Amino acid sequence: MSLPGRGEALGILRDAGCSRGVVRHCVNVAGLAARIGGELVDAGFDVDLALVEAGALLHDLGRSVTHGIGHGAVG
């Protein structure tokens, strides 16, 4: 499986039509997820930090279509 890097993930969000606010939120979530993932790695857990970053950046992709509760299913 090929994961998008940070730049590609941000491009996906922008190309899908996500607002700046949604993109900023996703970047903030990715930062927090990276810190948590790093702490888990430091504690001896096997964490795929690239997967964590990609998932965190793209978790609100569905917001390009709807801001309703269904955005998770759409994305």
mmCIF file as gemmi writes it, N, C-alpha and C atoms, coordinates in Angstrom:
data_model
loop_
_atom_site.group_PDB
_atom_site.id
_atom_site.type_symbol
_atom_site.label_atom_id
_atom_site.label_alt_id
_atom_site.label_comp_id
_atom_site.label_asym_id
_atom_site.label_entity_id
_atom_site.label_seq_id
_atom_site.pdbx_PDB_ins_code
_atom_site.Cartn_x
_atom_site.Cartn_y
_atom_site.Cartn_z
_atom_site.occupancy
_atom_site.B_iso_or_equiv
_atom_site.pdbx_formal_charge
_atom_site.auth_seq_id
_atom_site.auth_asym_id
_atom_site.pdbx_PDB_model_num
ATOM 1 N N . MET Axp A 1 ? 0.854 -1.175 0 1 0 ? 1 A 1
ATOM 2 C CA . MET Axp A 1 ? 0 0 0 1 0 ? 1 A 1
ATOM 3 C C . MET Axp A 1 ? 0.898 1.236 0 1 0 ? 1 A 1
ATOM 4 N N . SER Axp A 2 ? 0.579 2.175 -0.835 1 0 ? 2 A 1
ATOM 5 C CA . SER Axp A 2 ? 1.336 3.421 -0.923 1 0 ? 2 A 1
ATOM 6 C C . SER Axp A 2 ? 0.565 4.526 -0.203 1 0 ? 2 A 1
ATOM 7 N N . LEU Axp A 3 ? 1.222 5.142 0.756 1 0 ? 3 A 1
ATOM 8 C CA . LEU Axp A 3 ? 0.592 6.218 1.516 1 0 ? 3 A 1
ATOM 9 C C . LEU Axp A 3 ? 0.97 7.569 0.937 1 0 ? 3 A 1
ATOM 10 N N . PRO Axp A 4 ? 0.034 8.509 0.942 1 0 ? 4 A 1
ATOM 11 C CA . PRO Axp A 4 ? 0.407 9.854 0.509 1 0 ? 4 A 1
ATOM 12 C C . PRO Axp A 4 ? 1.277 10.514 1.569 1 0 ? 4 A 1
ATOM 13 N N . GLY Axp A 5 ? 2.282 11.24 1.124 1 0 ? 5 A 1
ATOM 14 C CA . GLY Axp A 5 ? 3.08 12.039 2.043 1 0 ? 5 A 1
ATOM 15 C C . GLY Axp A 5 ? 2.304 13.275 2.45 1 0 ? 5 A 1
ATOM 16 N N . ARG Axp A 6 ? 2.886 14.079 3.302 1 0 ? 6 A 1
ATOM 17 C CA . ARG Axp A 6 ? 2.217 15.28 3.815 1 0 ? 6 A 1
ATOM 18 C C . ARG Axp A 6 ? 1.762 16.211 2.689 1 0 ? 6 A 1
ATOM 19 N N . GLY Axp A 7 ? 2.658 16.517 1.764 1 0 ? 7 A 1
ATOM 20 C CA . GLY Axp A 7 ? 2.313 17.422 0.671 1 0 ? 7 A 1
ATOM 21 C C . GLY Axp A 7 ? 1.211 16.869 -0.208 1 0 ? 7 A 1
ATOM 22 N N . GLU Axp A 8 ? 1.294 15.583 -0.507 1 0 ? 8 A 1
ATOM 23 C CA . GLU Axp A 8 ? 0.26 14.963 -1.341 1 0 ? 8 A 1
ATOM 24 C C . GLU Axp A 8 ? -1.084 14.942 -0.618 1 0 ? 8 A 1
ATOM 25 N N . ALA Axp A 9 ? -1.081 14.631 0.677 1 0 ? 9 A 1
ATOM 26 C CA . ALA Axp A 9 ? -2.325 14.611 1.446 1 0 ? 9 A 1
ATOM 27 C C . ALA Axp A 9 ? -2.963 16.001 1.489 1 0 ? 9 A 1
ATOM 28 N N . LEU Axp A 10 ? -2.148 17.027 1.692 1 0 ? 10 A 1
ATOM 29 C CA . LEU Axp A 10 ? -2.686 18.391 1.692 1 0 ? 10 A 1
ATOM 30 C C . LEU Axp A 10 ? -3.246 18.746 0.319 1 0 ? 10 A 1
ATOM 31 N N . GLY Axp A 11 ? -2.582 18.306 -0.738 1 0 ? 11 A 1
ATOM 32 C CA . GLY Axp A 11 ? -3.088 18.521 -2.093 1 0 ? 11 A 1
ATOM 33 C C . GLY Axp A 11 ? -4.417 17.827 -2.316 1 0 ? 11 A 1
ATOM 34 N N . ILE Axp A 12 ? -4.561 16.622 -1.777 1 0 ? 12 A 1
ATOM 35 C CA . ILE Axp A 12 ? -5.824 15.886 -1.896 1 0 ? 12 A 1
ATOM 36 C C . ILE Axp A 12 ? -6.943 16.676 -1.229 1 0 ? 12 A 1
ATOM 37 N N . LEU Axp A 13 ? -6.68 17.193 -0.034 1 0 ? 13 A 1
ATOM 38 C CA . LEU Axp A 13 ? -7.698 17.981 0.671 1 0 ? 13 A 1
ATOM 39 C C . LEU Axp A 13 ? -8.089 19.218 -0.131 1 0 ? 13 A 1
ATOM 40 N N . ARG Axp A 14 ? -7.087 19.923 -0.633 1 0 ? 14 A 1
ATOM 41 C CA . ARG Axp A 14 ? -7.364 21.153 -1.396 1 0 ? 14 A 1
ATOM 42 C C . ARG Axp A 14 ? -8.083 20.833 -2.703 1 0 ? 14 A 1
ATOM 43 N N . ASP Axp A 15 ? -7.62 19.805 -3.412 1 0 ? 15 A 1
ATOM 44 C CA . ASP Axp A 15 ? -8.243 19.428 -4.685 1 0 ? 15 A 1
ATOM 45 C C . ASP Axp A 15 ? -9.688 18.976 -4.496 1 0 ? 15 A 1
ATOM 46 N N . ALA Axp A 16 ? -9.981 18.396 -3.336 1 0 ? 16 A 1
ATOM 47 C CA . ALA Axp A 16 ? -11.346 17.947 -3.053 1 0 ? 16 A 1
ATOM 48 C C . ALA Axp A 16 ? -12.258 19.111 -2.698 1 0 ? 16 A 1
ATOM 49 N N . GLY Axp A 17 ? -11.662 20.277 -2.422 1 0 ? 17 A 1
ATOM 50 C CA . GLY Axp A 17 ? -12.465 21.456 -2.114 1 0 ? 17 A 1
ATOM 51 C C . GLY Axp A 17 ? -12.631 21.741 -0.636 1 0 ? 17 A 1
ATOM 52 N N . CYS Axp A 18 ? -11.793 21.151 0.206 1 0 ? 18 A 1
ATOM 53 C CA . CYS Axp A 18 ? -11.877 21.445 1.64 1 0 ? 18 A 1
ATOM 54 C C . CYS Axp A 18 ? -11.489 22.903 1.888 1 0 ? 18 A 1
ATOM 55 N N . SER Axp A 19 ? -12.178 23.514 2.817 1 0 ? 19 A 1
ATOM 56 C CA . SER Axp A 19 ? -11.895 24.912 3.152 1 0 ? 19 A 1
ATOM 57 C C . SER Axp A 19 ? -10.549 25.025 3.864 1 0 ? 19 A 1
ATOM 58 N N . ARG Axp A 20 ? -10.033 26.246 3.924 1 0 ? 20 A 1
ATOM 59 C CA . ARG Axp A 20 ? -8.777 26.478 4.655 1 0 ? 20 A 1
ATOM 60 C C . ARG Axp A 20 ? -8.909 26.06 6.109 1 0 ? 20 A 1
ATOM 61 N N . GLY Axp A 21 ? -10.081 26.312 6.673 1 0 ? 21 A 1
ATOM 62 C CA . GLY Axp A 21 ? -10.307 25.941 8.071 1 0 ? 21 A 1
ATOM 63 C C . GLY Axp A 21 ? -10.222 24.442 8.294 1 0 ? 21 A 1
ATOM 64 N N . VAL Axp A 22 ? -10.8 23.679 7.388 1 0 ? 22 A 1
ATOM 65 C CA . VAL Axp A 22 ? -10.739 22.219 7.495 1 0 ? 22 A 1
ATOM 66 C C . VAL Axp A 22 ? -9.3 21.749 7.321 1 0 ? 22 A 1
ATOM 67 N N . VAL Axp A 23 ? -8.592 22.311 6.351 1 0 ? 23 A 1
ATOM 68 C CA . VAL Axp A 23 ? -7.191 21.93 6.127 1 0 ? 23 A 1
ATOM 69 C C . VAL Axp A 23 ? -6.363 22.262 7.368 1 0 ? 23 A 1
ATOM 70 N N . ARG Axp A 24 ? -6.559 23.439 7.934 1 0 ? 24 A 1
ATOM 71 C CA . ARG Axp A 24 ? -5.823 23.843 9.136 1 0 ? 24 A 1
ATOM 72 C C . ARG Axp A 24 ? -6.126 22.881 10.295 1 0 ? 24 A 1
ATOM 73 N N . HIS Axp A 25 ? -7.394 22.519 10.45 1 0 ? 25 A 1
ATOM 74 C CA . HIS Axp A 25 ? -7.788 21.564 11.486 1 0 ? 25 A 1
ATOM 75 C C . HIS Axp A 25 ? -7.075 20.227 11.283 1 0 ? 25 A 1
ATOM 76 N N . CYS Axp A 26 ? -7.038 19.745 10.045 1 0 ? 26 A 1
ATOM 77 C CA . CYS Axp A 26 ? -6.387 18.468 9.752 1 0 ? 26 A 1
ATOM 78 C C . CYS Axp A 26 ? -4.89 18.525 10.047 1 0 ? 26 A 1
ATOM 79 N N . VAL Axp A 27 ? -4.255 19.637 9.744 1 0 ? 27 A 1
ATOM 80 C CA . VAL Axp A 27 ? -2.829 19.809 10.057 1 0 ? 27 A 1
ATOM 81 C C . VAL Axp A 27 ? -2.621 19.785 11.573 1 0 ? 27 A 1
ATOM 82 N N . ASN Axp A 28 ? -3.506 20.445 12.317 1 0 ? 28 A 1
ATOM 83 C CA . ASN Axp A 28 ? -3.403 20.437 13.777 1 0 ? 28 A 1
ATOM 84 C C . ASN Axp A 28 ? -3.592 19.031 14.34 1 0 ? 28 A 1
ATOM 85 N N . VAL Axp A 29 ? -4.577 18.309 13.816 1 0 ? 29 A 1
ATOM 86 C CA . VAL Axp A 29 ? -4.817 16.932 14.254 1 0 ? 29 A 1
ATOM 87 C C . VAL Axp A 29 ? -3.595 16.07 13.952 1 0 ? 29 A 1
ATOM 88 N N . ALA Axp A 30 ? -3.006 16.26 12.772 1 0 ? 30 A 1
ATOM 89 C CA . ALA Axp A 30 ? -1.82 15.48 12.4 1 0 ? 30 A 1
ATOM 90 C C . ALA Axp A 30 ? -0.654 15.766 13.347 1 0 ? 30 A 1
ATOM 91 N N . GLY Axp A 31 ? -0.503 17.01 13.759 1 0 ? 31 A 1
ATOM 92 C CA . GLY Axp A 31 ? 0.557 17.343 14.708 1 0 ? 31 A 1
ATOM 93 C C . GLY Axp A 31 ? 0.367 16.64 16.043 1 0 ? 31 A 1
ATOM 94 N N . LEU Axp A 32 ? -0.858 16.649 16.539 1 0 ? 32 A 1
ATOM 95 C CA . LEU Axp A 32 ? -1.159 15.968 17.798 1 0 ? 32 A 1
ATOM 96 C C . LEU Axp A 32 ? -0.974 14.46 17.648 1 0 ? 32 A 1
ATOM 97 N N . ALA Axp A 33 ? -1.458 13.909 16.547 1 0 ? 33 A 1
ATOM 98 C CA . ALA Axp A 33 ? -1.322 12.47 16.304 1 0 ? 33 A 1
ATOM 99 C C . ALA Axp A 33 ? 0.145 12.062 16.225 1 0 ? 33 A 1
ATOM 100 N N . ALA Axp A 34 ? 0.968 12.898 15.612 1 0 ? 34 A 1
ATOM 101 C CA . ALA Axp A 34 ? 2.401 12.602 15.51 1 0 ? 34 A 1
ATOM 102 C C . ALA Axp A 34 ? 3.056 12.601 16.892 1 0 ? 34 A 1
ATOM 103 N N . ARG Axp A 35 ? 2.66 13.55 17.739 1 0 ? 35 A 1
ATOM 104 C CA . ARG Axp A 35 ? 3.218 13.586 19.096 1 0 ? 35 A 1
ATOM 105 C C . ARG Axp A 35 ? 2.817 12.338 19.885 1 0 ? 35 A 1
ATOM 106 N N . ILE Axp A 36 ? 1.548 11.975 19.799 1 0 ? 36 A 1
ATOM 107 C CA . ILE Axp A 36 ? 1.079 10.778 20.499 1 0 ? 36 A 1
ATOM 108 C C . ILE Axp A 36 ? 1.777 9.538 19.94 1 0 ? 36 A 1
ATOM 109 N N . GLY Axp A 37 ? 1.851 9.447 18.609 1 0 ? 37 A 1
ATOM 110 C CA . GLY Axp A 37 ? 2.533 8.315 17.985 1 0 ? 37 A 1
ATOM 111 C C . GLY Axp A 37 ? 3.985 8.229 18.397 1 0 ? 37 A 1
ATOM 112 N N . GLY Axp A 38 ? 4.66 9.365 18.447 1 0 ? 38 A 1
ATOM 113 C CA . GLY Axp A 38 ? 6.055 9.397 18.874 1 0 ? 38 A 1
ATOM 114 C C . GLY Axp A 38 ? 6.229 8.926 20.308 1 0 ? 38 A 1
ATOM 115 N N . GLU Axp A 39 ? 5.304 9.322 21.173 1 0 ? 39 A 1
ATOM 116 C CA . GLU Axp A 39 ? 5.362 8.874 22.564 1 0 ? 39 A 1
ATOM 117 C C . GLU Axp A 39 ? 5.151 7.366 22.656 1 0 ? 39 A 1
ATOM 118 N N . LEU Axp A 40 ? 4.264 6.838 21.823 1 0 ? 40 A 1
ATOM 119 C CA . LEU Axp A 40 ? 4.048 5.391 21.813 1 0 ? 40 A 1
ATOM 120 C C . LEU Axp A 40 ? 5.291 4.653 21.324 1 0 ? 40 A 1
ATOM 121 N N . VAL Axp A 41 ? 5.932 5.189 20.282 1 0 ? 41 A 1
ATOM 122 C CA . VAL Axp A 41 ? 7.184 4.593 19.792 1 0 ? 41 A 1
ATOM 123 C C . VAL Axp A 41 ? 8.226 4.608 20.907 1 0 ? 41 A 1
ATOM 124 N N . ASP Axp A 42 ? 8.345 5.738 21.596 1 0 ? 42 A 1
ATOM 125 C CA . ASP Axp A 42 ? 9.304 5.855 22.696 1 0 ? 42 A 1
ATOM 126 C C . ASP Axp A 42 ? 9.013 4.852 23.817 1 0 ? 42 A 1
ATOM 127 N N . ALA Axp A 43 ? 7.736 4.49 23.96 1 0 ? 43 A 1
ATOM 128 C CA . ALA Axp A 43 ? 7.34 3.529 24.995 1 0 ? 43 A 1
ATOM 129 C C . ALA Axp A 43 ? 7.493 2.084 24.524 1 0 ? 43 A 1
ATOM 130 N N . GLY Axp A 44 ? 7.959 1.902 23.286 1 0 ? 44 A 1
ATOM 131 C CA . GLY Axp A 44 ? 8.224 0.554 22.798 1 0 ? 44 A 1
ATOM 132 C C . GLY Axp A 44 ? 7.173 -0.043 21.889 1 0 ? 44 A 1
ATOM 133 N N . PHE Axp A 45 ? 6.163 0.733 21.535 1 0 ? 45 A 1
ATOM 134 C CA . PHE Axp A 45 ? 5.124 0.23 20.638 1 0 ? 45 A 1
ATOM 135 C C . PHE Axp A 45 ? 5.557 0.378 19.186 1 0 ? 45 A 1
ATOM 136 N N . ASP Axp A 46 ? 5.09 -0.537 18.362 1 0 ? 46 A 1
ATOM 137 C CA . ASP Axp A 46 ? 5.381 -0.505 16.925 1 0 ? 46 A 1
ATOM 138 C C . ASP Axp A 46 ? 4.293 0.323 16.244 1 0 ? 46 A 1
ATOM 139 N N . VAL Axp A 47 ? 4.601 1.547 15.907 1 0 ? 47 A 1
ATOM 140 C CA . VAL Axp A 47 ? 3.626 2.47 15.319 1 0 ? 47 A 1
ATOM 141 C C . VAL Axp A 47 ? 4.135 2.923 13.958 1 0 ? 47 A 1
ATOM 142 N N . ASP Axp A 48 ? 3.282 2.821 12.957 1 0 ? 48 A 1
ATOM 143 C CA . ASP Axp A 48 ? 3.609 3.31 11.613 1 0 ? 48 A 1
ATOM 144 C C . ASP Axp A 48 ? 3.284 4.804 11.578 1 0 ? 48 A 1
ATOM 145 N N . LEU Axp A 49 ? 4.28 5.624 11.827 1 0 ? 49 A 1
ATOM 146 C CA . LEU Axp A 49 ? 4.052 7.067 11.929 1 0 ? 49 A 1
ATOM 147 C C . LEU Axp A 49 ? 3.616 7.687 10.607 1 0 ? 49 A 1
ATOM 148 N N . ALA Axp A 50 ? 4.037 7.112 9.482 1 0 ? 50 A 1
ATOM 149 C CA . ALA Axp A 50 ? 3.578 7.617 8.181 1 0 ? 50 A 1
ATOM 150 C C . ALA Axp A 50 ? 2.082 7.368 8.013 1 0 ? 50 A 1
ATOM 151 N N . LEU Axp A 51 ? 1.61 6.215 8.467 1 0 ? 51 A 1
ATOM 152 C CA . LEU Axp A 51 ? 0.183 5.901 8.397 1 0 ? 51 A 1
ATOM 153 C C . LEU Axp A 51 ? -0.611 6.805 9.333 1 0 ? 51 A 1
ATOM 154 N N . VAL Axp A 52 ? -0.081 7.035 10.517 1 0 ? 52 A 1
ATOM 155 C CA . VAL Axp A 52 ? -0.736 7.937 11.469 1 0 ? 52 A 1
ATOM 156 C C . VAL Axp A 52 ? -0.884 9.328 10.859 1 0 ? 52 A 1
ATOM 157 N N . GLU Axp A 53 ? 0.193 9.833 10.246 1 0 ? 53 A 1
ATOM 158 C CA . GLU Axp A 53 ? 0.14 11.173 9.653 1 0 ? 53 A 1
ATOM 159 C C . GLU Axp A 53 ? -0.861 11.23 8.501 1 0 ? 53 A 1
ATOM 160 N N . ALA Axp A 54 ? -0.815 10.252 7.607 1 0 ? 54 A 1
ATOM 161 C CA . ALA Axp A 54 ? -1.733 10.25 6.462 1 0 ? 54 A 1
ATOM 162 C C . ALA Axp A 54 ? -3.182 10.175 6.932 1 0 ? 54 A 1
ATOM 163 N N . GLY Axp A 55 ? -3.455 9.301 7.889 1 0 ? 55 A 1
ATOM 164 C CA . GLY Axp A 55 ? -4.817 9.171 8.405 1 0 ? 55 A 1
ATOM 165 C C . GLY Axp A 55 ? -5.303 10.434 9.081 1 0 ? 55 A 1
ATOM 166 N N . ALA Axp A 56 ? -4.425 11.05 9.857 1 0 ? 56 A 1
ATOM 167 C CA . ALA Axp A 56 ? -4.8 12.28 10.554 1 0 ? 56 A 1
ATOM 168 C C . ALA Axp A 56 ? -5.05 13.42 9.576 1 0 ? 56 A 1
ATOM 169 N N . LEU Axp A 57 ? -4.202 13.526 8.562 1 0 ? 57 A 1
ATOM 170 C CA . LEU Axp A 57 ? -4.385 14.6 7.582 1 0 ? 57 A 1
ATOM 171 C C . LEU Axp A 57 ? -5.661 14.418 6.772 1 0 ? 57 A 1
ATOM 172 N N . LEU Axp A 58 ? -6.023 13.179 6.479 1 0 ? 58 A 1
ATOM 173 C CA . LEU Axp A 58 ? -7.16 12.929 5.586 1 0 ? 58 A 1
ATOM 174 C C . LEU Axp A 58 ? -8.451 12.566 6.318 1 0 ? 58 A 1
ATOM 175 N N . HIS Axp A 59 ? -8.45 12.612 7.644 1 0 ? 59 A 1
ATOM 176 C CA . HIS Axp A 59 ? -9.609 12.134 8.391 1 0 ? 59 A 1
ATOM 177 C C . HIS Axp A 59 ? -10.89 12.925 8.118 1 0 ? 59 A 1
ATOM 178 N N . ASP Axp A 60 ? -10.796 14.147 7.669 1 0 ? 60 A 1
ATOM 179 C CA . ASP Axp A 60 ? -11.984 14.968 7.392 1 0 ? 60 A 1
ATOM 180 C C . ASP Axp A 60 ? -12.175 15.233 5.902 1 0 ? 60 A 1
ATOM 181 N N . LEU Axp A 61 ? -11.678 14.364 5.063 1 0 ? 61 A 1
ATOM 182 C CA . LEU Axp A 61 ? -11.814 14.541 3.614 1 0 ? 61 A 1
ATOM 183 C C . LEU Axp A 61 ? -13.274 14.705 3.204 1 0 ? 61 A 1
ATOM 184 N N . GLY Axp A 62 ? -14.174 14.011 3.868 1 0 ? 62 A 1
ATOM 185 C CA . GLY Axp A 62 ? -15.599 14.106 3.555 1 0 ? 62 A 1
ATOM 186 C C . GLY Axp A 62 ? -16.193 15.48 3.796 1 0 ? 62 A 1
ATOM 187 N N . ARG Axp A 63 ? -15.502 16.324 4.538 1 0 ? 63 A 1
ATOM 188 C CA . ARG Axp A 63 ? -16.006 17.687 4.776 1 0 ? 63 A 1
ATOM 189 C C . ARG Axp A 63 ? -16.011 18.516 3.495 1 0 ? 63 A 1
ATOM 190 N N . SER Axp A 64 ? -15.357 18.03 2.46 1 0 ? 64 A 1
ATOM 191 C CA . SER Axp A 64 ? -15.423 18.738 1.178 1 0 ? 64 A 1
ATOM 192 C C . SER Axp A 64 ? -16.804 18.587 0.555 1 0 ? 64 A 1
ATOM 193 N N . VAL Axp A 65 ? -17.567 17.588 1.03 1 0 ? 65 A 1
ATOM 194 C CA . VAL Axp A 65 ? -18.899 17.313 0.488 1 0 ? 65 A 1
ATOM 195 C C . VAL Axp A 65 ? -19.984 17.76 1.458 1 0 ? 65 A 1
ATOM 196 N N . THR Axp A 66 ? -19.805 17.462 2.746 1 0 ? 66 A 1
ATOM 197 C CA . THR Axp A 66 ? -20.81 17.797 3.746 1 0 ? 66 A 1
ATOM 198 C C . THR Axp A 66 ? -20.143 18.059 5.084 1 0 ? 66 A 1
ATOM 199 N N . HIS Axp A 67 ? -20.756 18.928 5.875 1 0 ? 67 A 1
ATOM 200 C CA . HIS Axp A 67 ? -20.276 19.158 7.234 1 0 ? 67 A 1
ATOM 201 C C . HIS Axp A 67 ? -21.157 18.433 8.237 1 0 ? 67 A 1
ATOM 202 N N . GLY Axp A 68 ? -22.119 17.665 7.73 1 0 ? 68 A 1
ATOM 203 C CA . GLY Axp A 68 ? -22.998 16.896 8.593 1 0 ? 68 A 1
ATOM 204 C C . GLY Axp A 68 ? -22.297 15.678 9.163 1 0 ? 68 A 1
ATOM 205 N N . ILE Axp A 69 ? -23.019 14.951 10.001 1 0 ? 69 A 1
ATOM 206 C CA . ILE Axp A 69 ? -22.465 13.778 10.664 1 0 ? 69 A 1
ATOM 207 C C . ILE Axp A 69 ? -22.024 12.721 9.654 1 0 ? 69 A 1
ATOM 208 N N . GLY Axp A 70 ? -22.6 12.725 8.467 1 0 ? 70 A 1
ATOM 209 C CA . GLY Axp A 70 ? -22.253 11.745 7.448 1 0 ? 70 A 1
ATOM 210 C C . GLY Axp A 70 ? -20.929 11.991 6.756 1 0 ? 70 A 1
ATOM 211 N N . HIS Axp A 71 ? -20.196 13.042 7.135 1 0 ? 71 A 1
ATOM 212 C CA . HIS Axp A 71 ? -18.938 13.341 6.438 1 0 ? 71 A 1
ATOM 213 C C . HIS Axp A 71 ? -17.941 12.195 6.564 1 0 ? 71 A 1
ATOM 214 N N . GLY Axp A 72 ? -18.025 11.437 7.642 1 0 ? 72 A 1
ATOM 215 C CA . GLY Axp A 72 ? -17.112 10.313 7.821 1 0 ? 72 A 1
ATOM 216 C C . GLY Axp A 72 ? -17.357 9.204 6.819 1 0 ? 72 A 1
ATOM 217 N N . ALA Axp A 73 ? -18.615 8.975 6.501 1 0 ? 73 A 1
ATOM 218 C CA . ALA Axp A 73 ? -18.957 7.939 5.52 1 0 ? 73 A 1
ATOM 219 C C . ALA Axp A 73 ? -18.659 8.408 4.101 1 0 ? 73 A 1
ATOM 220 N N . VAL Axp A 74 ? -18.86 9.689 3.842 1 0 ? 74 A 1
ATOM 221 C CA . VAL Axp A 74 ? -18.618 10.238 2.504 1 0 ? 74 A 1
ATOM 222 C C . VAL Axp A 74 ? -17.132 10.23 2.183 1 0 ? 74 A 1
ATOM 223 N N . GLY Axp A 75 ? -16.314 10.6 3.168 1 0 ? 75 A 1
ATOM 224 C CA . GLY Axp A 75 ? -14.873 10.706 2.976 1 0 ? 75 A 1
ATOM 225 C C . GLY Axp A 75 ? -14.227 9.367 2.848 1 0 ? 75 A 1
